[in-house]
Amino acid sequence: MALLEMKDLTIYYKLQNGWVHAVDDINLKLERGERIGLVGESGCGKTTLAYTISFLLPNNAYVKEGTITFDEKNLTEIAVDKQGRIKMFAEGLRDIRWKQISLIFQSAMNSFNPVMSVGDQIIEAILAHEKITKEEARERVKQLYNIVGLPEDRIDSYPHEYSGGMKQRALIAMAISLSPKLIIADEPTTALDVITQDRILAELVKLQQKMNSSMIVISHDISIVAQLSTRIVIMYAGKIVEDASTREIFKNAKHPYTEALLKAYPSAKGEKRRLLSIPGSPPDLVNPPQGCRFNPRCPFAKPKCIEEEPKLREISPNHFVACHFSEEIYGVK
C-alpha cells in the first residue's frame, strides 16, 4: 500500500472577496521510498498541497473535499472538522508531525529561533518525541552534524553565527533527527550558491536513501527537482496538469505548460538555444478561468479548452496528462 494517498483533495482559502481555489481535486500517491517533485510557478498550490499533509496551514484554510491517508491512517478524520476547518493541534497529529513527517522549510534563514542555540533547538525537537535524556539527545545531534557535514563545535552556536549553507544543513539535520517516513523539502536550496546547492542536494538524496524515507520536493526550478526526484508532478493554478517519471517529463512532455517550463530553463547538455518565457500571468484563483485553467496562455487553445475542463488521464503507462489535445499536439508515443 502507498505511504501517502490524496483523493479528490480540494483546499480553499477564505478571503473577504471570495474563496481562493488553491488546490482543486488532487489525486496523488506516494510510494514508500519514492521521491516526488512538485513543480510550478509561484502561487500554483504546491506548497499548500505539501503543507496540508501535516496540516500546517493558516486559519482561513478549509479542506472542502477529499481525504489524505498516510501510512494507512486517515489524517483528514483526525485534523478536519465538519465545516472543513483544520484543527492544527488535534490529538494524534503530535505523534505524526516531525516523528513521521518532517519539513525542510523554505527559508532556513528564518526557520530557527534567534535566541536559542541551533543545537538546543534540534535537541528540543528530539525530546518532544522520544523519552531519552538530554545528554543522549545531544549525542544524536553530534552524529547528525557529522552526517550533514557540520563541525560538532558549532552545536552551541546561535543562528546568526551560521552561514546560509550551514543553516540549511542544520535544518536538514533537524528534519532527519527522528528518521521520519516522509520528508517534505520546500525550496530546500533557496538563496544558496550553486556549489553549496549541489552538495546539499546530493546529501539529501543520500540521506533519504539511507533511511528509506519517501520525499516530496517543492520547487519552481525544474532543474533542482530533476536532480532530487524520480517522478515529477507539474501543477498549474491549483491543478495537476502532468505526472510522470523524471525521465519521461524531460524526454516526452505531453502538456503545453510542461513544455513551456522546460523551454524556460537552460540545459548544460545539447545545443545552445534561446530561452523562452511563458506569456501572460497565472490566473486569479478567486475567479479561475473556465475549462482548462491554462487556456488563456496556451498557444494551442481551442474552443473546447474554454468550454470543458480536461481530466487527468493516463495516455501511456504511468504518464498522466490533463489536456484535451496532447496526442494531437505531441503525437502518440
N, C-alpha and C positions, 0 to 999 in steps of 0.2 A: 504493500500500500504506500502511496505517496506520503512524504513527510508533511507537505503543505498542499492544501487544495482550496481554491476560491471558486465558489459557484455563484454566478449571477450577481456578483458584488457591485453594489451601487452606493456611492457615498457623495452626499451633497453638503455644502456649507451654507448656512443661513445668513444672509446679509439683509440690510434694510431695503435694498432694491430688488431682492429676489433670492433665488436659490442658485448657487454655483454648482454646475454639474461636473464635479471634479473627477469622479470615477464612475463610469457608466457601464453596467452589465459586463463585468470582467469575469472570465473563466480561465483559470490558470492552475497548473500543477507544477510542483517542485519535488523531484525525486530525491531520495537520500543520497548524499554525496555529490549532487549536481550543482553547477554554478550557472545562474541565470543573470543576464544583464538586462536592465530596463533602460531603454534609450528614448530620448525625445527632447523637444525644445522645453525651455523653462515654462512651467505652468501647464504641462500636459497631463499631470496627475500621477507621475511616477513616484514622487516622494510620499504623497498621500496614500497611494496603494501600499507602499512598503511599510509606512509607519502604522497603518491600520492593523497590521499583523500583531503588533504589540500594543495597539490601542493607545498610542501616544499622539492624540490629535486634540486640537483646541475644543472649547466648549460648544462652539457653533457647528461642529461636525455631526452629521447624522448618517447612520447606516440605514438607507432607505429600503434596501432589499439585499438578499443573498446571505451566504454563510462563509465562514473561514474555519477550516478544520486543520488543526496542527497536531501531528503525532496522535491521530485518532481522537482528539478532543475537539468538540465544537466550541470554539472561542467566542462566537457571537452569542451563544446561550449564556456564557459566563459574563460577558462585558457589555452587552447591549440591552437596554430596557425596551419595553413595549412601544415606546414612542420613537425608538431608533437612536436615542441619546447614548453616548458612550460613558460607561461607568469606569473612569480611569483607575480607581482604586478598588475595583471589585475583588472580592475574595476569590482566590485562585489564580489571579494574574501575577501576584508576587512570586509564586513558585516557577512561573514560566519566564517572566522578564529576566533577562541577563543570565540566568542559570541555563535556560534552554534556548532563548532567543536574545542575542546581543546586538548592539548597534555601534557602528563606527560613524559618528555624526559628521555632518558636512563640514563644519568648521572646527578643526582641532584647536585653533587659536582661542576659541571662546567656550570650549567644552569642559574646561577644568575650573574648579573653584580657585580664585586667585589668592585666597588667604589660607589655603591648606597645601601642604607639600603634595606633589604628584603621587608619591609612593603611598602616603596615607589615604588618598582617595581610592586607589586601587585596593588597598587593604580593607577599607570600609565596605567596598562592593563585595569582596570575598566573605567578610564576616557576616554580612547581611543574609547570606545564603547558606553558609556552611558552619557547623559547630566545631570550629578549631580555634586555637589560641592565636593571639595577635602575633606572637613570635613565629608560629607556623605559617601564618599568612604572609609575614614579611619575607620568610624564606622562599615562598612561592613567587613573590614579586621579584626577588633576585633572579630566580630561574626564568621568569618571563622576560626580564630585561636582557638576559643573556640570549634568549631566543630571538628577540626583535633587534638586537644589536645596540643596546643602550648600556653604558657603564653603570655598574652597581652603585658607585659612589654618588650617583645623581638621584637616587631614590628620595632623599630628603630635600631635594631642591624644589623651589616653587615654580609654577608655570612660567612666570616671566623670565626665569633663568634658563629656559629651554628654547632652542631654535624651533622654527616651524616644523622641520623634519623630525626633530626629537619629540615634539608634542604628538605628531601623527603616530610615531612608533609607540609612544606611551599609551595612546588611545587604543591602538591595536592590542597592546598587552592587556589592557583592561577588558577589551572585548572577548579575548580568548581565555581570561583568567579562570573561568568556570567550565571550560570545554563545552560550549553550547552546541546544540544540534543545528542551529541556524544562525548565520552571521549576516546582518544587513549592513552593507557598506554604502553610505550615501556620499557620493563625490569624494572618495577616500584620499585623493591626492590634490585637492584644491589648493592653489597658491604655492605649490612646490615646484622647484626647478625640475627639468626633465630627467636629470641623472638620479636625483633623490626619488623622484616619482617612479622610475623604472625599478629601483632597488626595493621600494616599499611594495609595489605590485607583485614582484617576484616572491618576496617574503610572505605576502598574504596568501598567495596560491599554495605555497609550500606548507604553511601552517594549516590551511583548510584541508589539504590532502592528508596531512599527518593526523589530524583529529577526525577525519572522515565526516566533517560537517558539511552542510549544504550552505550555499551562499547566494545572496541577491545583491547585485552591484548596480547602483543607480548612477547614471551619468548622462550628460548631453553630448559627451565626446565619445563617439562610436569606436575610436581607436583604442581608448582605455578599456572599454568593455570587451573589445576583441581580444585583448591581452589576458583578461581575467576570466572570461566566460566560455562555457561550452555551448551555450544556447543564448540567443538574443531575442528579446521581445521588444518590438517597436510600438511606442504609444504616441497617439496624437489626439489632443483635445479630449482627454478622458477615456479614450477607446484604445483597445489593442488593434493595430492595423496589420501587423505581420509577426509571426512567431515561427522560428526555425533554428536549426543549428547555426553556430557562428560561421562555419564554412559555407553553408547554403546561403546565408544572408549576403556574404561578400561575393560569392560566385554566381548566385542565381536569384537576386532580389526580385520580388514579384509585385511590389506595391510602389506607386509613383512617389510616395513620401519617403520610403526607404531609399529609393534610387536617388532622390534629391539630397538626402543626408549623406550618402556615400560620396556624391559629387562635390559636397561642400568641404570635405576634408582631404588634405594632401596624403599621398602614399609614398613611402620610401622605395617602393618597387615599381617596375614598369616605366613606361614613357612619361615624361613630364606633361601635365595637362593643366589647362586653366580651371581654377576652382569656380564653382557656380554657387550663387546664393539662391535661396528659396524666395520667390516674390511674395509680397504681402506679409501679413502678420497672423499669428494664431487667433482663432475666433474668441469672442466674448462668451464665456461658458455660462453666463446668466441666461443668454439667449443664443444657444448654439445653432449653427446652420441646419436646415432640414436636409434629410438624406445623408449622404456621406459628408462628414464634417470637414474633409479636406477639399471638397469640390470647389470652393472659391479660389483656391491656389493651385489646383491641379491642371496641368496643360492638356490632359486627356478627358476632362469632364464632359459628360453628355447629359441630356435631359433626365435620363434615368438616375443619374448620380444625385440630382437635386430632389427628385420625387421619391426615391426609395433608399433607405439605409442599407448598405451592404452588410451581410452577416459574415462573421469569421468562419471560413470553411477550409477544409483540407484539400489542397489542389495537387499535392503529391505526398508520399509518406512523411509524416511529422513536419509538414510545411503548411502553415495556416495563413490565409490572407483574407482581409476584408476589402475586397474590390470587385465590382461587377465585371470589369473588363480585363482582369490581369492576364488571362490566356490570350485575349485578342491583342493586347499591347506587347506582351513579352514572349508569346508563344507557349507551346506545351512542351515540357521537358521530356 
